[in-house]
Amino acid sequence: MAPGTAPHVLYVAWGFPPCRGGGVYRALATVNGLAAKGFRVTVLTATRETFIKFTGADTSLEALVDPRVEVVRVPFSWPHLEMDVRQWSPLRAFMPRVWRRARLRLDVLDFPEKSYGPWKKPLLEAADRIHAADPVDMVVASANPNVDFAVADHLHRTARVPYVMDYRDAWMLDVFDGGLLHEEGSRVSKLEKRFIGNASEIWFVNEPIRVWHQKRYPEAADRMHVVANGYDPDLAPSSQPHSPDPGAPLRFGYIGTVSGKVPLAEFAAGWSLARSRSEALAGATAEIWGYLGYYGSPSQDLVDLIEDHADDGVVYRGPLPKGQVKDVYSTFDATLLILGAGLYVTSGKVFEYTAAALPIVSVHSPENAAKDVLQGYPLWFPVTDLEPETVARALEEAAEAARSASPEVRAACAEFSRRYSRELQLDPRLDAIAGRLGWQPPLVDSEVTA
């Protein structure tokens, strides 16, 4: 780094705008936070077409990227999801099982990660070009996919560039059941040990995941930090306390991707029971906003499940651009936090839910790490199990609270949420990067006038 020149940070993330996945908001906030502190930032990510074609895209997010950030896009191939038969090889067309086995072997040849492994080579080539043109001072790599970490490892081994690993999930740890996703002694276990051993910092989204990794890699424990997801104030719902119209049916809402891990069926059973007997829930609706499954096409099983409960007011509203989230939250009287089970699962949406300052019904296992975020939230209605009666009671209590909660209680909810603003989570670690590189971020306008 030349004297007086801002450090050059290379940020590696497969999921970056217009990706619509949950982790994209963390990536966007990190990149914009680095740019705001005066770093020169280059993002290495997949092409726009990757998301538009395979996963669905939220193009409104592209306008939120700081204009000082340079975005370098590397083509990404996803053969398993290619549905255009004109692009299929004869082997895939006529011998699909043989093709799938061969494809899996090819996927993990360069890097042990199904579907993403072949991306390693073009990623490293792009990183080398970037570093040759403008030497990189720090790499921040955000997984998953974990192939993103390969760039950090490569530049560290070839050019001694320090790096930060930002885990949004985990690689060896199954965050749902606490077991291992890969065998001890596997390529993944060896790579993760090397990556963590050489990292300047390792970030995790919650304390349980950090503690698990600290026990596994004690020599790196002091370099592991919790950077909770938080919510983005500019995009988060308003926390202005309000009460529903006494004569209008209540609107409960869920915003987020519904995966197979989400107990939507258990919620629907409890909802139908509660709505059949609760006066407060008369005519109420449960709105599901977001993608049904991880890909662009909705999961038919989830579509069928929602349609089966349509007579009880369960309705699917479809994907929601991030720029419209705030407006949709303002139409809700209560929110539905429906999450997969797991001691290590938090979910980014829990922070946004607190910002809405509405009753929150937690339809998830009591062991889920989201409970740690919501402890002390005045209008939190958790379940002790996922039986229909238990879920129904929580919904009924939330409905009564939506009708009767005082302005003081609603204001306390808004105050509670302020601790989870995303910049409060990120800033200490971004400042630590600046300190490591000997960079003094320029004063922003608010600091100059303070």
DRENTOR-622391 format. One line per 10 residues: for each residue x negated, z negated, y of N, C-alpha, C. Coordinates in steps of 0.02 Angstrom, whole numbers. Example, Ala and Ser with C-alpha at 12.3 -4.5 7.8 and 13.67 -1.06 7.14 Angstrom:
BEGIN
-660/-390/-284/-615/-390/-225/-660/-390/-165; -642/-354/-112/-684/-357/-53/-645/-394/2
This chain:
BEGIN
-42/0/-60/0/0/0/-44/0/62; -36/50/105/-76/55/165/-56/0/214; -105/-27/253/-89/-80/301/-34/-58/349; 14/-101/359/68/-87/405/123/-43/377; 114/-19/315/165/23/284/210/-18/239; 274/-7/244/321/-43/202/308/-27/129; 315/-76/84/305/-63/13/356/-13/-14; 334/24/-64/377/73/-97/403/43/-162; 468/34/-166/500/7/-226/536/63/-263; 520/69/-327/556/115/-370/609/77/-409
672/94/-400/727/61/-434/753/108/-488; 754/84/-549/774/125/-607/839/99/-635; 890/142/-636/955/123/-663/992/185/-685; 1009/188/-748/1050/244/-772/1116/246/-734; 1147/188/-725/1212/183/-692/1205/172/-617; 1212/224/-578/1208/221/-506/1262/267/-479; 1288/255/-418/1341/299/-393/1325/373/-404; 1375/411/-429/1447/395/-434/1468/364/-500; 1423/333/-538/1443/297/-598/1498/247/-580; 1546/238/-625/1601/192/-610/1596/129/-651
1542/119/-690/1534/60/-732/1526/-3/-691; 1540/-61/-722/1537/-124/-686/1469/-139/-656; 1415/-119/-690/1348/-135/-665/1327/-96/-604; 1365/-44/-587/1345/-2/-531/1346/-40/-465; 1389/-90/-459/1394/-127/-396/1332/-171/-385; 1306/-198/-440/1245/-237/-436/1187/-192/-415; 1184/-133/-446/1131/-85/-428/1136/-64/-355; 1195/-48/-334/1206/-27/-264/1186/-82/-215; 1206/-144/-230/1190/-199/-185/1115/-213/-184; 1082/-207/-241/1010/-220/-243/972/-169/-202
989/-106/-212/955/-52/-176/967/-58/-101; 1029/-69/-81/1044/-76/-10/1011/-138/19; 1007/-192/-21/973/-253/3/899/-241/14; 867/-204/-31/796/-188/-23/785/-145/40; 828/-95/49/822/-52/108/832/-92/172; 880/-139/171/893/-180/230/834/-224/249; 793/-241/199/734/-282/212/673/-240/230; 683/-175/238/630/-133/261/589/-99/208; 604/-110/144/567/-76/91/584/-1/92; 537/39/72/550/109/58/573/112/-15
632/139/-25/664/135/-92/677/204/-120; 655/213/-182/673/273/-220/711/251/-282; 767/283/-295/807/268/-354/798/323/-405; 786/303/-467/781/350/-523/842/339/-566; 883/391/-572/948/383/-607/968/448/-640; 1027/448/-670/1053/508/-703/1088/553/-653; 1102/613/-674/1135/661/-631/1208/643/-620; 1236/668/-566/1306/656/-551/1351/683/-607; 1331/740/-634/1371/772/-687/1378/728/-749; 1328/687/-761/1330/642/-819/1393/599/-817
1407/571/-759/1463/525/-752/1529/563/-745; 1528/617/-708/1589/656/-699/1613/683/-766; 1566/705/-808/1584/737/-871/1600/687/-926; 1562/632/-931/1566/590/-990/1602/523/-980; 1593/490/-923/1618/422/-917/1672/413/-865; 1682/464/-824/1725/455/-766/1682/432/-708; 1699/451/-648/1657/437/-589/1699/410/-532; 1665/372/-489/1696/348/-427/1653/376/-371; 1669/436/-348/1629/470/-298/1630/434/-230; 1679/391/-220/1681/354/-156/1621/308/-147
1589/290/-203/1531/244/-199/1470/278/-169; 1465/343/-173/1406/378/-149/1396/368/-74; 1450/363/-38/1446/354/34/1420/285/53; 1419/239/4/1397/170/18/1322/161/8; 1287/211/-18/1215/206/-28/1181/211/40; 1137/164/55/1100/164/118/1066/232/127; 1075/264/185/1046/332/195/970/333/193; 938/275/199/864/273/195/839/278/123; 884/271/75/865/271/4/860/343/-22; 805/358/-55/798/423/-88/821/417/-160
864/462/-181/891/461/-249/864/521/-288; 829/507/-342/802/559/-386/842/558/-450; 872/614/-468/916/617/-526/884/656/-583; 885/625/-642/854/655/-701/909/676/-749; 909/739/-771/961/762/-817/965/718/-880; 1026/706/-901/1039/663/-959/1085/700/-1007; 1064/704/-1069/1104/738/-1121/1138/686/-1165; 1201/697/-1180/1240/651/-1221/1275/690/-1276; 1237/713/-1326/1266/757/-1377/1328/729/-1412; 1328/664/-1426/1384/635/-1463/1450/643/-1426
1447/647/-1359/1508/652/-1320/1523/722/-1295; 1481/770/-1316/1492/839/-1296/1551/869/-1335; 1605/883/-1300/1666/907/-1333/1674/983/-1326; 1630/1015/-1289/1634/1087/-1282/1603/1119/-1344; 1645/1145/-1388/1620/1172/-1452/1572/1230/-1442; 1574/1262/-1384/1528/1317/-1370/1456/1292/-1364; 1449/1227/-1352/1383/1197/-1346/1358/1169/-1412; 1399/1171/-1464/1381/1142/-1528/1335/1189/-1567; 1289/1159/-1604/1247/1197/-1650/1287/1213/-1713; 1266/1263/-1751/1300/1277/-1815/1300/1217/-1861
1244/1177/-1859/1241/1118/-1902/1297/1069/-1885; 1308/1058/-1821/1361/1010/-1801/1430/1038/-1819; 1438/1102/-1810/1504/1132/-1822/1522/1132/-1896; 1474/1146/-1939/1489/1156/-2009/1469/1098/-2054; 1423/1057/-2030/1401/999/-2069/1395/938/-2023; 1452/914/-1998/1451/861/-1947/1418/796/-1969; 1426/777/-2032/1395/715/-2055/1319/721/-2056; 1295/777/-2079/1222/788/-2079/1196/789/-2007; 1234/821/-1963/1214/824/-1892/1211/755/-1862; 1260/711/-1876/1260/644/-1847/1200/604/-1871
1183/609/-1935/1125/573/-1960/1060/598/-1927; 1055/663/-1921/995/692/-1889/991/673/-1816; 1049/673/-1783/1052/656/-1712/1030/583/-1700; 1051/538/-1743/1032/468/-1736/957/460/-1744; 927/495/-1791/855/491/-1799/819/516/-1737; 844/571/-1709/813/598/-1648/822/551/-1589; 879/518/-1586/894/473/-1530/841/418/-1524; 819/392/-1580/775/333/-1578/702/351/-1591; 686/415/-1590/618/436/-1604/569/410/-1551; 585/420/-1487/541/400/-1433/553/329/-1409
614/306/-1417/633/240/-1392/692/215/-1434; 690/152/-1457/741/128/-1504/808/110/-1472; 842/162/-1448/907/150/-1416/952/211/-1427; 1003/202/-1467/1048/257/-1484/1076/289/-1420; 1077/354/-1419/1103/396/-1364/1054/400/-1305; 1021/345/-1289/980/343/-1228/905/355/-1241; 883/348/-1304/812/353/-1319/780/418/-1295; 813/476/-1304/782/539/-1282/771/544/-1207; 802/500/-1169/795/502/-1096/727/475/-1074; 691/441/-1118/628/410/-1100/578/461/-1073
568/515/-1109/517/564/-1088/530/593/-1019; 590/620/-1005/601/646/-937/598/592/-883; 618/530/-901/613/475/-853/540/462/-834; 497/457/-884/426/442/-870/394/500/-832; 412/561/-848/385/618/-811/406/615/-737; 468/597/-725/492/592/-656/457/534/-620; 448/478/-654/414/421/-624/343/438/-606; 309/475/-649/239/496/-634/237/540/-573; 285/586/-566/286/630/-507/297/589/-443; 343/542/-447/358/500/-389/296/460/-369
264/430/-418/206/387/-405/147/429/-378; 139/490/-403/84/532/-379/95/553/-306; 158/565/-288/173/587/-220/174/530/-170; 193/471/-192/198/412/-148/191/351/-192; 131/322/-197/118/268/-245/170/212/-241; 193/193/-300/244/141/-307/210/72/-306; 238/26/-266/210/-41/-262/246/-91/-307; 308/-77/-324/348/-121/-367/403/-80/-400; 414/-94/-464/470/-64/-500/522/-118/-513; 585/-104/-499/641/-146/-520/682/-104/-567
685/-124/-630/722/-87/-681/782/-126/-702; 840/-94/-702/903/-128/-718/933/-99/-781; 944/-140/-831/974/-119/-894/1045/-149/-899; 1090/-122/-940/1072/-72/-988/1091/-3/-963; 1065/54/-993/1026/54/-1054/956/25/-1044; 928/2/-1097/863/-31/-1094/805/18/-1088; 818/82/-1097/766/132/-1087/742/131/-1014; 783/105/-969/762/97/-899/698/56/-894; 692/6/-938/632/-37/-937/569/2/-955; 576/58/-991/517/95/-1012/478/122/-952
512/137/-898/478/160/-837/434/105/-809; 462/45/-805/423/-12/-779/362/-24/-822; 371/-24/-887/315/-34/-933/262/20/-925; 284/82/-919/238/138/-914/195/134/-851; 226/123/-793/187/120/-731/143/58/-728; 164/5/-762/121/-55/-765/59/-41/-807; 69/-7/-863/12/4/-908/-35/59/-882; -8/108/-846/-50/163/-822/-76/154/-752; -41/114/-711/-62/106/-641/-59/34/-616; -48/-13/-662/-46/-84/-645/7/-100/-592
61/-64/-592/116/-78/-546/156/-137/-572; 168/-190/-533/208/-246/-556/281/-226/-561; 319/-265/-600/390/-246/-608/434/-306/-619; 499/-294/-604/552/-343/-615/600/-313/-666; 619/-354/-715/671/-333/-764/737/-366/-744; 787/-326/-733/853/-352/-716/900/-339/-774; 913/-391/-813/959/-386/-869/1030/-397/-843; 1074/-348/-853/1145/-361/-839/1178/-390/-902; 1145/-380/-959/1173/-402/-1022/1116/-436/-1060; 1100/-409/-1117/1043/-433/-1156/1026/-378/-1206
966/-380/-1234/944/-328/-1279/942/-353/-1352; 910/-410/-1361/909/-439/-1428/970/-483/-1441; 995/-515/-1390/1050/-563/-1396/1118/-528/-1396; 1160/-544/-1444/1230/-523/-1443/1268/-573/-1401; 1287/-553/-1341/1318/-601/-1294/1387/-623/-1317; 1416/-589/-1365/1483/-607/-1388/1481/-661/-1443; 1435/-654/-1491/1435/-703/-1545/1371/-745/-1548; 1323/-733/-1504/1263/-774/-1501/1211/-756/-1554; 1224/-706/-1594/1175/-685/-1645/1126/-634/-1617; 1089/-603/-1662/1040/-553/-1642/1068/-483/-1653
1056/-440/-1606/1077/-371/-1613/1027/-329/-1651; 965/-353/-1654/912/-317/-1689/872/-367/-1729; 843/-344/-1784/806/-388/-1828/740/-411/-1797; 719/-471/-1817/652/-494/-1798/600/-446/-1827; 550/-430/-1787/499/-384/-1810/517/-311/-1799; 577/-297/-1775/598/-228/-1762/561/-201/-1701; 569/-135/-1689/539/-105/-1630/566/-137/-1566; 631/-151/-1566/661/-182/-1507/630/-250/-1493; 623/-291/-1545/596/-359/-1534/524/-356/-1508; 485/-309/-1534/416/-302/-1511/412/-277/-1439
455/-228/-1423/455/-201/-1355/478/-253/-1304; 532/-289/-1321/557/-339/-1274/504/-392/-1261; 470/-414/-1313/417/-464/-1304/363/-439/-1257; 343/-376/-1265/291/-349/-1221/317/-341/-1150; 377/-315/-1143/405/-304/-1076/411/-371/-1038; 439/-421/-1071/448/-486/-1038/380/-518/-1025; 334/-510/-1071/268/-541/-1062/231/-516/-1001; 242/-453/-982/207/-423/-926/247/-422/-861; 310/-442/-863/353/-438/-804/335/-491/-752; 339/-472/-689/329/-520/-635/389/-568/-630
448/-541/-640/509/-581/-641/558/-550/-690; 601/-592/-718/655/-570/-762/719/-602/-736; 769/-561/-721/832/-585/-694/887/-582/-747; 930/-633/-747/988/-635/-791/1050/-652/-750; 1108/-634/-777/1170/-642/-738/1200/-712/-742; 1179/-752/-791/1205/-820/-794/1155/-867/-829; 1168/-931/-823/1122/-981/-849/1118/-981/-926; 1173/-974/-962/1167/-974/-1035/1121/-919/-1062; 1125/-859/-1032/1081/-805/-1055/1009/-820/-1037; 998/-848/-978/929/-865/-960/901/-918/-1007
938/-969/-1022/914/-1023/-1065/897/-995/-1134; 939/-951/-1160/925/-921/-1226/857/-886/-1225; 844/-847/-1172/781/-811/-1168/722/-857/-1154; 733/-910/-1117/679/-957/-1104/656/-991/-1169; 704/-1005/-1212/686/-1035/-1277/649/-984/-1321; 668/-922/-1316/637/-870/-1358/567/-851/-1332; 560/-851/-1265/497/-832/-1233/473/-887/-1186; 453/-944/-1211/436/-1001/-1168/379/-986/-1120; 334/-941/-1139/278/-926/-1095/300/-890/-1031; 359/-862/-1031/385/-826/-973/442/-864/-939
455/-925/-961/514/-963/-938/515/-971/-862; 457/-984/-832/456/-996/-760/465/-933/-719; 464/-875/-752/475/-811/-717/546/-785/-726; 588/-825/-759/657/-805/-771/703/-838/-720; 747/-798/-691/791/-822/-638/862/-798/-650; 910/-838/-627/980/-817/-628/996/-783/-563; 1020/-722/-568/1046/-685/-510/1118/-667/-528; 1164/-710/-511/1234/-698/-528/1259/-635/-493; 1309/-604/-521/1333/-541/-492/1362/-551/-422; 1406/-600/-414/1437/-609/-349/1485/-553/-332
1513/-557/-271/1557/-503/-248/1528/-475/-183; 1547/-414/-168/1523/-380/-108/1573/-390/-52; 1555/-427/0/1604/-444/53/1639/-383/83; 1603/-327/91/1634/-268/121/1686/-235/76; 1680/-248/10/1725/-216/-38/1774/-264/-70; 1762/-328/-61/1802/-379/-95/1871/-386/-64; 1918/-414/-101/1985/-425/-73/1984/-475/-18; 2035/-472/25/2042/-520/79/2062/-588/50; 2036/-641/79/2054/-708/56/2103/-741/103; 2140/-701/140/2190/-730/185/2246/-761/144
2256/-827/150/2309/-859/110/2377/-830/125; 2416/-816/73/2483/-791/82/2527/-813/24; 2591/-815/36/2639/-831/-16/2684/-771/-27; 2707/-760/-89/2750/-702/-102/2819/-711/-70; 2852/-655/-62/2921/-656/-38/2963/-693/-89; 3000/-745/-68/3038/-786/-117/3087/-745/-159; 3110/-690/-134/3160/-651/-172/3130/-595/-214; 3064/-584/-209/3034/-528/-244/3002/-550/-310; 3005/-508/-362/2971/-524/-425/2896/-529/-414; 2863/-571/-452/2791/-580/-446/2753/-521/-476
2695/-507/-446/2651/-455/-471/2585/-487/-493; 2571/-485/-557/2507/-507/-584/2464/-445/-594; 2398/-453/-584/2356/-394/-589/2289/-406/-622; 2267/-356/-659/2200/-354/-689/2166/-291/-662; 2103/-300/-638/2063/-243/-616/1997/-244/-654; 1982/-189/-688/1920/-185/-725/1928/-143/-787; 1872/-127/-819/1874/-88/-881/1902/-132/-938; 1946/-103/-977/1973/-138/-1036/1938/-109/-1097; 1895/-149/-1127/1860/-127/-1187/1895/-155/-1249; 1869/-137/-1308/1897/-163/-1370/1886/-237/-1378
1839/-266/-1339/1825/-338/-1343/1875/-379/-1303; 1912/-347/-1259/1959/-383/-1215/2022/-399/-1254; 2045/-462/-1254/2104/-482/-1293/2170/-461/-1259; 2178/-396/-1250/2238/-372/-1216/2300/-384/-1258; 2294/-378/-1324/2352/-390/-1368/2374/-462/-1364; 2327/-509/-1363/2344/-580/-1358/2376/-595/-1291; 2349/-565/-1238/2381/-574/-1173/2453/-548/-1174; 2462/-487/-1200/2528/-456/-1199/2579/-498/-1237; 2558/-527/-1293/2604/-569/-1332/2624/-631/-1292; 2576/-662/-1259/2591/-721/-1218/2633/-703/-1157
2619/-645/-1128/2657/-623/-1069/2730/-611/-1088; 2742/-577/-1143/2811/-563/-1163/2849/-628/-1175; 2816/-677/-1205/2849/-741/-1218/2865/-776/-1152; 2817/-779/-1107/2827/-814/-1044/2882/-780/-1002; 2881/-715/-1001/2929/-679/-959/3000/-686/-985; 3006/-698/-1051/3072/-703/-1081/3106/-770/-1065; 3066/-819/-1042/3096/-886/-1034/3083/-918/-966; 3040/-889/-924/3022/-921/-861/3060/-890/-803; 3095/-931/-766/3131/-907/-707/3082/-880/-655; 3024/-913/-649/2975/-891/-599/2947/-822/-615
2952/-802/-680/2925/-737/-700/2980/-684/-709; 3040/-699/-687/3095/-651/-693/3076/-586/-657; 3078/-531/-695/3063/-466/-665/2990/-455/-649; 2947/-501/-667/2876/-496/-649/2843/-437/-684; 2789/-411/-654/2750/-357/-685/2678/-380/-695; 2648/-354/-747/2576/-364/-760/2543/-295/-755; 2506/-284/-703/2477/-218/-689/2405/-215/-714; 2389/-165/-752/2321/-154/-777/2291/-95/-739; 2238/-109/-701/2204/-58/-662/2133/-49/-690; 2112/13/-701/2045/26/-725/2046/73/-784
1988/81/-815/1982/126/-872/1999/89/-936; 2031/124/-981/2046/97/-1048/1993/123/-1095; 1939/84/-1101/1881/105/-1140/1825/124/-1093; 1767/138/-1122/1707/150/-1082/1699/222/-1059; 1739/267/-1086/1729/337/-1072/1785/365/-1029; 1779/429/-1011/1827/459/-965/1897/462/-994; 1903/476/-1059/1969/480/-1091/1991/411/-1113; 2053/391/-1098/2076/324/-1116/2083/314/-1191; 2071/253/-1214/2079/236/-1284/2153/239/-1302; 2170/278/-1353/2241/286/-1371/2270/220/-1396
2231/180/-1431/2255/116/-1456/2277/71/-1398; 2238/71/-1344/2255/29/-1286/2315/57/-1249; 2318/123/-1244/2377/154/-1213/2440/135/-1251; 2437/140/-1317/2495/123/-1358/2515/49/-1350; 2466/6/-1347/2479/-66/-1340/2517/-80/-1275; 2495/-49/-1221/2529/-60/-1156/2599/-31/-1158; 2607/28/-1187/2673/58/-1191/2721/17/-1233; 2695/-16/-1284/2737/-59/-1326/2766/-118/-1288; 2734/-137/-1232/2757/-195/-1193/2784/-173/-1125; 2799/-109/-1118/2824/-84/-1054/2890/-117/-1034
2933/-132/-1083/2997/-163/-1067/2988/-234/-1040; 2930/-263/-1052/2916/-331/-1026/2877/-330/-961; 2870/-270/-931/2839/-267/-865/2764/-256/-866; 2736/-242/-926/2664/-225/-928/2657/-151/-913; 2615/-134/-864/2610/-65/-841/2537/-48/-828; 2519/13/-848/2451/37/-836/2452/82/-774; 2409/64/-725/2408/100/-662/2352/152/-657; 2303/150/-703/2250/199/-703/2187/175/-668; 2135/218/-667/2072/201/-634/2082/189/-559; 2036/150/-531/2043/131/-461/1976/139/-425
1972/184/-376/1910/190/-337/1894/124/-303; 1829/108/-299/1809/44/-271/1835/35/-200; 1838/89/-162/1861/83/-93/1933/62/-86; 1972/67/-141/2043/48/-138/2057/-20/-170; 2004/-52/-197/2014/-115/-231/2043/-168/-185; 2016/-173/-126/2040/-224/-78/2115/-217/-66; 2138/-156/-56/2209/-145/-43/2253/-164/-102; 2230/-149/-163/2270/-164/-222/2274/-240/-232; 2219/-275/-223/2220/-348/-229/2273/-379/-182; 2280/-348/-123/2327/-376/-74/2399/-372/-97
2413/-331/-149/2481/-326/-175/2495/-376/-231; 2443/-411/-255/2451/-458/-310/2474/-527/-285; 2509/-561/-328/2526/-632/-316/2483/-678/-360; 2454/-650/-413/2410/-688/-457/2367/-637/-494; 2309/-660/-519/2263/-615/-553/2255/-635/-626; 2238/-586/-667/2230/-595/-739/2157/-583/-758; 2122/-635/-777/2053/-629/-798/2052/-627/-875; 2056/-566/-902/2060/-556/-974/1992/-533/-998; 1956/-576/-1034/1886/-561/-1053/1875/-570/-1127; 1825/-535/-1153/1804/-544/-1222/1773/-613/-1232
1773/-636/-1294/1746/-702/-1310/1670/-700/-1306; 1641/-758/-1293/1568/-762/-1295/1540/-814/-1248; 1497/-856/-1274/1464/-908/-1234/1424/-877/-1178; 1401/-815/-1188/1355/-784/-1140/1389/-733/-1095; 1455/-727/-1100/1491/-676/-1062/1518/-706/-997; 1500/-676/-941/1528/-697/-877/1575/-645/-849; 1552/-583/-842/1589/-528/-811/1582/-532/-736; 1569/-474/-706/1562/-472/-633/1627/-482/-597; 1684/-465/-630/1747/-468/-593/1769/-538/-576; 1744/-589/-611/1765/-657/-598/1750/-677/-526
1695/-653/-498/1677/-671/-430/1725/-638/-380; 1741/-575/-393/1788/-540/-350/1857/-573/-353; 1875/-597/-412/1940/-630/-418/1943/-692/-374; 1889/-731/-371/1890/-790/-328/1899/-771/-255; 1870/-713/-235/1874/-692/-165/1946/-678/-144; 1988/-660/-193/2058/-646/-177/2097/-709/-160; 2071/-768/-179/2103/-833/-164/2175/-836/-190; 2186/-808/-249/2251/-808/-283/2246/-850/-346; 2303/-869/-375/2301/-901/-441/2265/-855/-491; 2221/-884/-532/2184/-846/-583/2204/-873/-651
2230/-829/-694/2246/-847/-763/2189/-823/-807; 2152/-869/-837/2096/-851/-881/2121/-842/-952; 2125/-779/-974/2146/-765/-1042/2083/-745/-1081; 2046/-795/-1102/1984/-784/-1139/1965/-849/-1174; 1918/-844/-1219/1895/-903/-1256/1870/-956/-1207; 1884/-1020/-1220/1860/-1073/-1176/1784/-1077/-1173; 1749/-1047/-1222/1676/-1048/-1222/1646/-995/-1177; 1687/-948/-1154/1662/-895/-1112/1627/-923/-1051; 1569/-893/-1031/1529/-920/-975/1565/-915/-908; 1620/-877/-905/1657/-873/-842/1685/-941/-822
1693/-986/-870/1720/-1053/-855/1674/-1090/-807; 1608/-1077/-813/1561/-1112/-769/1568/-1089/-697; 1587/-1027/-687/1598/-1001/-620/1661/-1031/-589; 1713/-1040/-630/1779/-1060/-604/1791/-1135/-602; 1745/-1174/-628/1754/-1247/-625/1764/-1269/-552; 1820/-1302/-538/1833/-1326/-471/1875/-1279/-428; 1890/-1219/-453/1933/-1174/-416/2004/-1202/-416; 2035/-1213/-358/2098/-1250/-355/2157/-1218/-392; 2157/-1152/-398/2214/-1119/-430/2192/-1082/-493; 2155/-1118/-535/2130/-1089/-598/2173/-1115/-656
2196/-1068/-698/2239/-1085/-754/2209/-1057/-818; 2164/-1095/-849/2130/-1072/-911/2173/-1087/-972; 2156/-1054/-1027/2189/-1067/-1091/2139/-1103/-1137; 2166/-1141/-1183/2124/-1176/-1232/2116/-1135/-1296; 2160/-1086/-1305/2154/-1039/-1361/2196/-978/-1342; 2198/-928/-1385/2232/-866/-1369/2298/-858/-1407; 2327/-913/-1428/2394/-911/-1459/2446/-893/-1406; 2499/-856/-1425/2549/-836/-1376/2577/-894/-1335; 2591/-950/-1367/2619/-1007/-1330/2571/-1033/-1278; 2507/-1036/-1294/2457/-1061/-1246/2450/-1014/-1187
2447/-950/-1201/2442/-900/-1148/2504/-902/-1104; 2562/-908/-1136/2625/-910/-1099/2627/-969/-1051; 2605/-1027/-1073/2606/-1086/-1029/2562/-1077/-968; 2503/-1048/-978/2458/-1037/-922/2489/-988/-872; 2521/-937/-897/2554/-889/-854/2612/-920/-815; 2650/-963/-849/2706/-996/-815/2681/-1043/-761; 2627/-1080/-774/2599/-1125/-724/2573/-1086/-664; 2541/-1029/-677/2516/-988/-623/2573/-959/-581; 2627/-940/-614/2685/-914/-579/2715/-966/-532; 2721/-1027/-556/2746/-1081/-513/2700/-1093/-454
2634/-1090/-467/2585/-1101/-413/2588/-1044/-362; 2598/-982/-387/2603/-926/-341/2662/-934/-294; 2714/-967/-319/2773/-977/-277/2766/-1037/-230; 2728/-1088/-251/2732/-1152/-215/2667/-1178/-186; 2610/-1147/-200/2545/-1174/-177/2545/-1179/-100; 2520/-1234/-76/2519/-1246/-4/2465/-1205/31; 2471/-1195/96/2419/-1160/134/2351/-1194/127; 2351/-1261/122/2288/-1298/115/2253/-1281/49; 2293/-1277/-5/2264/-1260/-70/2237/-1189/-70; 2274/-1144/-40/2251/-1074/-37/2188/-1068/6
2184/-1106/59/2124/-1105/101/2064/-1133/63; 2077/-1183/20/2023/-1211/-21/1997/-1159/-70; 2041/-1117/-95/2019/-1063/-140/1973/-1015/-104; 1992/-997/-43/1951/-952/-3/1882/-982/11; 1881/-1046/26/1818/-1080/40/1774/-1083/-23; 1805/-1095/-80/1770/-1097/-144/1733/-1032/-157; 1765/-976/-141/1737/-910/-159/1675/-892/-119; 1666/-922/-61/1611/-901/-17/1542/-911/-49; 1536/-958/-94/1471/-971/-127/1450/-913/-171; 1497/-868/-188/1482/-814/-234/1473/-746/-200
1465/-746/-134/1450/-684/-100/1384/-656/-128; 1382/-591/-142/1325/-564/-180/1258/-572/-144; 1258/-567/-78/1193/-573/-45/1162/-642/-53; 1204/-693/-63/1177/-760/-75/1142/-764/-142; 1164/-722/-190/1133/-720/-255/1068/-679/-255; 1069/-623/-218/1013/-577/-219/956/-595/-172; 973/-619/-113/923/-627/-60/861/-666/-81; 868/-723/-116/807/-760/-134/758/-719/-177; 785/-678/-222/741/-638/-265/711/-579/-227; 749/-549/-181/721/-495/-141/666/-521/-95
677/-582/-69/625/-613/-28/563/-629/-70; 574/-647/-134/518/-660/-178/477/-597/-191; 510/-540/-197/475/-477/-204/433/-462/-142; 463/-473/-84/426/-463/-21/365/-507/-19; 373/-571/-37/317/-617/-37/262/-596/-85; 281/-572/-143/232/-551/-193/191/-492/-167; 223/-449/-128/189/-390/-102/158/-401/-33; 166/-462/-7/138/-478/58/174/-442/115; 239/-431/106/278/-393/155/322/-440/195; 320/-434/261/363/-473/304/421/-429/327
480/-439/299/537/-396/319/550/-401/393; 568/-345/425/584/-347/496/646/-387/510; 650/-414/569/709/-452/588/769/-405/595; 826/-426/569/887/-388/579/918/-410/644; 968/-371/668/998/-385/734/1023/-456/740; 1056/-482/688/1085/-549/692/1031/-601/701; 971/-588/671/917/-637/676/885/-635/745; 884/-574/775/855/-567/841/897/-603/893; 963/-600/886/1007/-628/937/1023/-702/923; 1003/-728/865/1020/-797/848/984/-846/894
